[in-house]
Amino acid sequence: MLFSYGVSIVGIILLWLLQYYPNYWLLTGFVVCFGSMIGSRGSADHRDRAQHLSRRNASAPSSAPFRSAAVLGSGLGSWAGGLIHDWTHSYNALFVFALVNVVLGLIPFLVVRRCGR
């Protein structure tokens, strides 16, 4: 999971740089880094949760709060992103907002110890 979040951060930085250095390489790097990691994070998240709880099928009951937070975050993040852009008339604050939220999503994986290990 740490790798996934790290590559997502690289993808956001590549997209941020695209406004200053427009080229297809930065755009392709963003799509590969950010898109592939966002798509793979869901299944890895279930596996990691089951390992943390050290039980088989342990991730099923714990998925509802995490999925609810993901859906809520997607909706509110899009809305907040539009609001930030309207206030600042720039994407720079929006990129900072995105990076802060990716780091906030990463923190639980750095803080929570694996059970039974």
Backbone torsions as a table, in degrees:
resi	resn	phi	psi	omega
1	MET	NA	-36.6	179.3
2	LEU	-62.0	-39.7	177.8
3	PHE	-61.6	-44.3	-179.4
4	SER	-60.1	-46.4	179.0
5	TYR	-66.7	-39.6	178.9
6	GLY	-61.9	-43.9	179.3
7	VAL	-69.1	-33.3	174.6
8	SER	-62.9	-39.5	177.2
9	ILE	-63.6	-42.7	176.6
10	VAL	-59.9	-42.0	179.0
11	GLY	-61.1	-42.7	178.6
12	ILE	-64.0	-40.8	178.7
13	ILE	-64.9	-39.4	177.0
14	LEU	-62.1	-41.8	178.0
15	LEU	-65.6	-38.8	177.8
16	TRP	-60.7	-43.6	179.8
17	LEU	-67.1	-23.0	-177.5
18	LEU	-60.4	-30.4	178.9
19	GLN	-70.1	-25.5	-180.0
20	TYR	-95.4	-32.7	-178.5
21	TYR	-129.5	74.1	-175.8
22	PRO	-66.1	117.6	174.0
23	ASN	-160.5	165.0	-177.0
24	TYR	-73.2	-24.6	-178.7
25	TRP	-67.5	-43.4	177.1
26	LEU	-65.7	-41.0	178.7
27	LEU	-63.5	-44.8	178.7
28	THR	-64.0	-41.6	177.7
29	GLY	-60.8	-42.0	177.3
30	PHE	-61.1	-49.4	-177.1
31	VAL	-60.7	-43.8	-179.2
32	VAL	-67.7	-48.8	-177.0
33	CYS	-67.2	-55.8	-173.8
34	PHE	-73.4	-47.4	-176.5
35	GLY	-63.9	-43.9	-178.1
36	SER	-69.4	-34.1	-178.8
37	MET	-76.9	-38.3	177.5
38	ILE	-63.5	-40.0	-179.5
39	GLY	-69.8	-28.5	-176.7
40	SER	-93.8	-12.6	-173.1
41	ARG	-68.5	-33.4	-176.7
42	GLY	-59.6	-49.7	-178.6
43	SER	-69.7	-37.3	178.4
44	ALA	-67.3	-32.3	178.8
45	ASP	-63.3	-43.7	177.9
46	HIS	-63.2	-43.7	-179.8
47	ARG	-62.3	-45.3	-179.6
48	ASP	-63.7	-39.4	179.4
49	ARG	-64.2	-40.4	178.1
50	ALA	-64.3	-38.0	177.9
51	GLN	-68.4	-37.7	178.6
52	HIS	-62.9	-38.1	-177.1
53	LEU	-88.7	-6.4	175.6
54	SER	53.6	36.7	177.2
55	ARG	-139.9	154.7	176.0
56	ARG	-76.6	140.5	-179.3
57	ASN	59.5	22.3	-178.7
58	ALA	-73.4	-20.1	-176.2
59	SER	-77.9	-19.6	-177.1
60	ALA	-59.7	-52.8	180.0
61	PRO	-69.7	-25.8	-177.9
62	SER	-86.6	-5.1	-177.9
63	SER	-73.2	-33.4	-175.3
64	ALA	-57.8	-49.1	179.2
65	PRO	-63.6	-38.7	-178.9
66	PHE	-69.2	-41.9	178.7
67	ARG	-67.2	-39.4	177.6
68	SER	-62.4	-41.9	178.4
69	ALA	-65.0	-38.2	179.3
70	ALA	-65.1	-43.7	179.7
71	VAL	-66.3	-45.3	179.2
72	LEU	-63.0	-42.7	178.4
73	GLY	-64.0	-38.2	177.8
74	SER	-63.8	-45.0	-179.8
75	GLY	-67.9	-48.9	-179.1
76	LEU	-70.8	-32.8	178.6
77	GLY	-65.2	-41.3	177.5
78	SER	-64.9	-44.0	179.0
79	TRP	-63.8	-46.9	-179.9
80	ALA	-64.3	-36.6	177.8
81	GLY	-62.0	-43.5	176.5
82	GLY	-63.9	-40.1	179.0
83	LEU	-65.0	-43.9	178.8
84	ILE	-61.8	-42.6	179.0
85	HIS	-64.9	-40.6	178.2
86	ASP	-63.8	-37.7	-179.7
87	TRP	-71.6	-42.9	-172.2
88	THR	-97.4	-17.0	-176.5
89	HIS	56.9	32.4	-178.9
90	SER	-152.6	156.3	176.2
91	TYR	-91.3	-10.4	-176.0
92	ASN	-60.5	-46.4	178.2
93	ALA	-64.6	-31.8	178.7
94	LEU	-67.5	-38.9	176.7
95	PHE	-66.5	-38.9	176.0
96	VAL	-62.6	-43.8	177.4
97	PHE	-58.3	-44.5	179.2
98	ALA	-64.1	-44.0	180.0
99	LEU	-64.7	-41.4	178.3
100	VAL	-61.1	-41.8	-178.7
101	ASN	-70.5	-34.0	175.2
102	VAL	-66.2	-41.5	178.1
103	VAL	-64.6	-39.8	176.6
104	LEU	-62.5	-36.5	176.2
105	GLY	-69.4	-25.7	-179.5
106	LEU	-79.9	-29.9	-173.6
107	ILE	-54.5	-45.0	179.9
108	PRO	-58.4	-31.6	179.8
109	PHE	-75.0	-20.2	175.9
110	LEU	-86.7	-27.4	-173.2
111	VAL	-91.7	-41.8	-173.8
112	VAL	-75.8	126.4	176.4
113	ARG	-82.9	151.3	176.6
114	ARG	-73.1	132.0	178.8
115	CYS	-71.3	136.4	174.6
116	GLY	73.5	18.7	-179.0
117	ARG	-124.2	NA	NA
